[in-house]
Amino acid sequence: MLLKTIIFSVLFIIIVVLWKKRWLLYHSWKIPGPFAVPLVGSAFLLSATKDNFFDLIYRNLDSWKPVTKFWVGAELYIVTTRPTDVEKILTNCLTKSPFYDNLGGVIKDSLLTLKVSIWKKHRKMINPSFKSTILNSFHDVFVKYSREMVKFLNDAEGNEQSDLVSVIWEKTLDSALATLTNVKPDAIKERRRAITAATKIEEIFIQRFHNFWLLIDFIWKLSKLHEEYKAACQIGHAIAENIITEEHKSYESLKFSGDIIRSEHFLPHLIKLNQTKQITRKEILEEMSLMLIASSETTALTVNIVLTILGIYPDIQEKVFGELVSVLPTIEKDPTLEDISRLDYLKRVVKETMRLVPIIPFILRYTDEDIKCGSYVFPAGSNFFVPIIVLHRDSDVWPEPEKFDPDRFLYDKITKREHCSYIPFSFGSRNCIGLRYAMMSVKVMLATILRSFKVQTVGLKSWKDIQWEYLIMLKPKNIRLLFEKRAF
């Protein structure tokens, strides 16, 4: 009798769940996609190829275009590679996918993951810290830490650099502290430990997604990986807490100094809002943790990849150098804000690099209402997987998509493309708040390095020879660089 009751109860629950999801299931049946197993969905594909997640997605999406679906457990993910669909999704679906809930413990309550109503409030509060007058005031800081990078390369001249990104990341971390806060860079005494913790968080996050059983919360919390994840998060939060504490100490003197620009820097601005109870201390901690890593790691990775690609294509590197000599004829002169704005070819090189290798290769959104795109209805309750890297290499939009060609970003060519054919910083109102910050810091560091050194990428003949590791961000695994001092 008891067994019959249990079976009946389980069947009843299944029927109720299926009934609630009937429209989701109905519309999903009309969308092509890989085989799905009950309860598990298509997640077994990720588990079977966990070392090649990036390759799996990129290789299969080309055959699944323009629209496909896959299931991870009971969650439906819809993938579209049509720029018009992507524009509609990113404009109208501002809710982030539950996928990002797995980042809980480090940046769960930040711009990246917040519910729309709270995100709008936070974005409005944070926007003033990224307006043009504030960003322009960061220029000298970017120059300073770029010069430190040049000093490192001077000291290491002739030695192969197989982990240059970690060195760049240390400099961009210092730069982030100096621009986002009024705290001295030595507030982070163990930079490598901070970088190691951030990388560990990314590694475990992806491991959890690959192993679908770890997406079940109670199993996750019993796992060894959960303990490692918590420990790494605690390191990250401890560093952010230390920075916030130091900022509080200097806030009172800053408040009475009359320095309006510095008072609107990211962290002091949030502390001011905290004093009027517009944002909590915990929310500041989450936003600071996100901003510190996002602003430093993405910049470091982008600079590293641009240098790698220029080391593969010396003719393009010489064009960049020629432009630098034209705009900055003497090595003693630091680039001004105006100088950087005149480096149009360098800007095109950076954009073409981000086209082929977007540091964030995909983003996810969620919809609570039906979305009509072409002949498909994407049902309420769906997650959208926006494959930025596939959009950026679509042969229907980009002639010879695997060719590195900075002239794709000449003005007359840009105007002929659809908006969402190129979205390295996402699109719409929930795009990356730091996109102008990122472009400015990347260009300053590249200009400073490339006017002093010629870079050679050892052992690679094409950008396609680069091996990739996916840890939320796209990271190269087999890069070796040599720097040769230029006679300027």
FIBA-169367 format. One record per residue (C-alpha): chain; x, y, z. Coordinates in steps of 0.1 Angstrom, whole numbers. Example, Ala and Ser with C-alpha at 12.3 -4.5 7.8 and 13.67 -1.06 7.14 Angstrom:
2
mol  x  y  z
A  123  -45  78
A  137  -11  71
# end
This chain:
488
mol  x  y  z
A  0  0  0
A  28  24  9
A  47  16  -23
A  16  23  -44
A  11  56  -26
A  47  66  -33
A  45  57  -70
A  12  75  -73
A  26  106  -56
A  57  106  -79
A  35  102  -110
A  12  129  -98
A  42  153  -93
A  55  145  -128
A  21  151  -144
A  17  184  -126
A  52  195  -137
A  46  185  -173
A  12  203  -173
A  28  235  -160
A  55  232  -188
A  31  221  -215
A  36  252  -237
A  74  252  -231
A  75  216  -243
A  51  222  -272
A  71  250  -287
A  104  234  -279
A  94  203  -299
A  94  225  -330
A  130  236  -325
A  158  213  -337
A  185  202  -313
A  206  173  -300
A  192  142  -284
A  179  147  -248
A  176  122  -220
A  148  125  -195
A  158  144  -163
A  194  148  -177
A  185  165  -210
A  215  170  -233
A  239  176  -204
A  255  143  -209
A  272  158  -240
A  289  184  -218
A  300  157  -193
A  314  135  -220
A  335  164  -235
A  344  185  -204
A  379  192  -216
A  366  206  -249
A  335  226  -240
A  345  255  -263
A  352  232  -292
A  319  213  -287
A  298  245  -288
A  317  260  -317
A  319  228  -338
A  282  219  -334
A  267  253  -336
A  279  257  -372
A  258  226  -381
A  229  236  -358
A  225  271  -373
A  205  293  -373
A  183  281  -344
A  187  251  -321
A  179  240  -285
A  195  218  -258
A  182  208  -224
A  203  208  -192
A  182  189  -167
A  148  206  -168
A  162  239  -182
A  156  247  -219
A  184  266  -237
A  177  281  -271
A  205  291  -293
A  202  315  -323
A  228  328  -346
A  206  353  -364
A  216  389  -355
A  180  401  -357
A  169  374  -332
A  198  383  -309
A  189  420  -310
A  153  413  -301
A  164  390  -272
A  191  414  -258
A  167  444  -261
A  137  428  -245
A  149  400  -223
A  169  417  -195
A  167  389  -170
A  199  369  -167
A  197  331  -170
A  195  310  -138
A  229  296  -151
A  245  325  -134
A  230  315  -100
A  259  290  -99
A  282  320  -92
A  265  324  -58
A  291  330  -31
A  311  356  -49
A  292  379  -72
A  256  368  -69
A  242  402  -60
A  261  423  -86
A  253  439  -120
A  261  406  -137
A  234  386  -119
A  209  408  -102
A  171  406  -108
A  160  433  -134
A  143  456  -108
A  174  457  -86
A  198  458  -115
A  181  489  -129
A  186  506  -95
A  223  496  -93
A  231  505  -129
A  216  539  -124
A  237  544  -93
A  269  532  -108
A  266  550  -142
A  280  583  -130
A  313  566  -122
A  318  557  -159
A  309  590  -175
A  334  606  -199
A  348  631  -175
A  356  604  -150
A  370  580  -176
A  392  607  -191
A  407  613  -157
A  420  577  -156
A  443  582  -186
A  474  590  -167
A  469  560  -144
A  467  537  -174
A  499  552  -188
A  517  547  -154
A  510  510  -152
A  516  505  -189
A  551  520  -183
A  556  495  -155
A  547  467  -180
A  574  481  -203
A  599  480  -174
A  592  444  -168
A  597  435  -205
A  630  455  -205
A  642  434  -176
A  631  402  -192
A  642  410  -228
A  654  379  -246
A  634  355  -224
A  604  337  -237
A  572  347  -219
A  548  317  -215
A  526  333  -188
A  526  369  -197
A  489  373  -190
A  495  369  -152
A  521  397  -153
A  497  419  -172
A  469  410  -149
A  490  422  -119
A  494  456  -136
A  458  459  -146
A  448  449  -111
A  469  478  -97
A  454  501  -124
A  418  490  -114
A  425  499  -78
A  439  533  -87
A  409  541  -110
A  380  525  -92
A  390  534  -57
A  412  558  -37
A  431  529  -21
A  468  525  -28
A  477  494  -48
A  496  478  -19
A  462  472  -3
A  464  439  -22
A  497  425  -8
A  494  391  -25
A  483  398  -60
A  492  363  -73
A  470  349  -45
A  441  371  -56
A  446  361  -93
A  448  324  -83
A  416  326  -63
A  397  343  -92
A  410  316  -116
A  400  288  -92
A  364  302  -90
A  362  302  -128
A  375  267  -131
A  351  252  -105
A  321  271  -120
A  327  254  -153
A  334  220  -138
A  300  223  -121
A  282  230  -153
A  300  201  -171
A  290  177  -144
A  252  180  -145
A  246  162  -111
A  265  190  -94
A  238  214  -106
A  215  198  -80
A  221  220  -50
A  222  195  -22
A  247  172  -41
A  268  203  -49
A  270  213  -12
A  282  178  -3
A  310  178  -29
A  347  186  -24
A  345  211  -52
A  320  231  -31
A  345  234  -3
A  372  245  -27
A  348  270  -43
A  339  285  -9
A  375  288  1
A  384  307  -31
A  353  330  -27
A  364  338  9
A  398  349  -4
A  382  371  -30
A  357  386  -5
A  385  391  21
A  405  412  -4
A  374  432  -14
A  365  438  22
A  400  450  29
A  398  475  1
A  364  488  12
A  377  492  48
A  407  512  35
A  384  533  14
A  362  541  44
A  393  554  62
A  400  579  35
A  364  588  27
A  360  615  53
A  391  635  42
A  380  631  5
A  345  643  13
A  359  676  26
A  386  680  -1
A  363  693  -27
A  377  669  -53
A  345  661  -72
A  361  638  -97
A  378  615  -71
A  346  614  -50
A  327  600  -80
A  352  571  -86
A  334  538  -83
A  340  528  -47
A  339  562  -29
A  307  569  -49
A  291  537  -36
A  302  545  0
A  285  578  -3
A  253  561  -14
A  257  536  15
A  257  565  40
A  223  575  27
A  212  539  28
A  207  536  -10
A  230  505  -11
A  240  480  15
A  276  471  26
A  270  436  13
A  259  449  -21
A  290  471  -23
A  311  440  -15
A  295  421  -44
A  298  449  -69
A  334  456  -59
A  344  420  -63
A  329  419  -98
A  343  452  -109
A  378  445  -97
A  381  412  -115
A  361  422  -146
A  381  454  -152
A  415  438  -147
A  412  402  -161
A  394  411  -193
A  419  439  -200
A  449  416  -194
A  435  388  -216
A  427  412  -244
A  461  428  -243
A  478  393  -243
A  457  381  -273
A  463  412  -293
A  501  409  -287
A  499  372  -297
A  481  379  -329
A  505  408  -338
A  534  384  -332
A  519  360  -357
A  512  387  -383
A  543  409  -385
A  531  430  -415
A  501  441  -394
A  523  448  -364
A  545  471  -386
A  514  490  -397
A  506  495  -360
A  541  506  -353
A  541  530  -382
A  509  547  -369
A  525  549  -334
A  556  566  -348
A  534  590  -368
A  513  600  -338
A  541  597  -311
A  574  606  -328
A  595  605  -296
A  598  577  -272
A  601  600  -242
A  566  615  -248
A  538  596  -230
A  507  593  -251
A  480  618  -243
A  443  612  -244
A  442  629  -278
A  471  608  -291
A  452  576  -281
A  421  588  -299
A  441  592  -331
A  453  556  -331
A  426  544  -355
A  445  514  -370
A  454  501  -335
A  417  505  -326
A  407  484  -356
A  433  457  -347
A  418  455  -312
A  383  452  -326
A  392  426  -351
A  409  406  -323
A  378  408  -302
A  358  397  -333
A  378  365  -337
A  384  359  -300
A  357  375  -278
A  370  371  -243
A  334  364  -232
A  324  340  -259
A  287  337  -250
A  261  353  -227
A  228  340  -214
A  194  355  -208
A  160  343  -197
A  125  351  -208
A  92  350  -188
A  71  357  -219
A  69  342  -254
A  92  358  -280
A  84  354  -317
A  115  352  -339
A  108  343  -376
A  89  311  -378
A  97  301  -342
A  81  309  -309
A  107  310  -281
A  84  301  -252
A  83  317  -217
A  106  299  -193
A  134  295  -219
A  170  304  -214
A  188  321  -244
A  223  311  -252
A  238  339  -273
A  270  325  -290
A  290  357  -295
A  319  338  -310
A  297  322  -336
A  280  355  -345
A  315  370  -350
A  326  342  -374
A  294  339  -394
A  303  337  -431
A  270  352  -440
A  281  384  -423
A  319  383  -425
A  336  374  -458
A  365  350  -452
A  355  350  -415
A  387  333  -403
A  410  358  -419
A  425  385  -396
A  415  418  -413
A  414  450  -393
A  399  469  -422
A  366  452  -415
A  361  480  -390
A  365  509  -415
A  334  531  -410
A  318  523  -444
A  319  486  -437
A  306  489  -401
A  275  508  -413
A  265  479  -436
A  264  453  -409
A  235  445  -385
A  238  457  -350
A  242  424  -333
A  266  408  -358
A  294  422  -335
A  288  424  -297
A  320  418  -277
A  305  439  -249
A  269  425  -253
A  241  448  -265
A  212  469  -253
A  206  485  -219
A  222  455  -200
A  255  457  -219
A  289  459  -202
A  290  491  -182
A  328  492  -186
A  332  490  -223
A  348  524  -228
A  370  519  -197
A  382  486  -213
A  389  500  -247
A  408  530  -232
A  430  508  -209
A  437  483  -236
A  447  509  -262
A  470  527  -238
A  488  496  -227
A  492  483  -263
A  505  517  -276
A  530  519  -247
A  543  484  -253
A  543  483  -291
A  562  515  -295
A  590  501  -274
A  591  464  -285
A  586  442  -315
A  568  410  -304
A  572  375  -319
A  548  346  -312
A  569  315  -310
A  558  283  -328
A  525  296  -342
A  519  304  -379
A  482  314  -376
A  458  325  -349
A  440  292  -355
A  470  274  -340
A  461  289  -306
A  447  263  -282
A  419  275  -259
A  407  269  -224
A  372  280  -214
A  369  293  -178
A  339  317  -182
A  364  337  -202
A  383  324  -232
A  420  319  -224
A  449  307  -246
A  470  277  -234
A  500  275  -257
A  513  311  -260
A  550  319  -259
A  561  354  -267
A  595  370  -274
A  600  408  -271
A  628  426  -290
A  637  462  -281
A  630  486  -309
A  654  513  -320
A  629  542  -318
# end
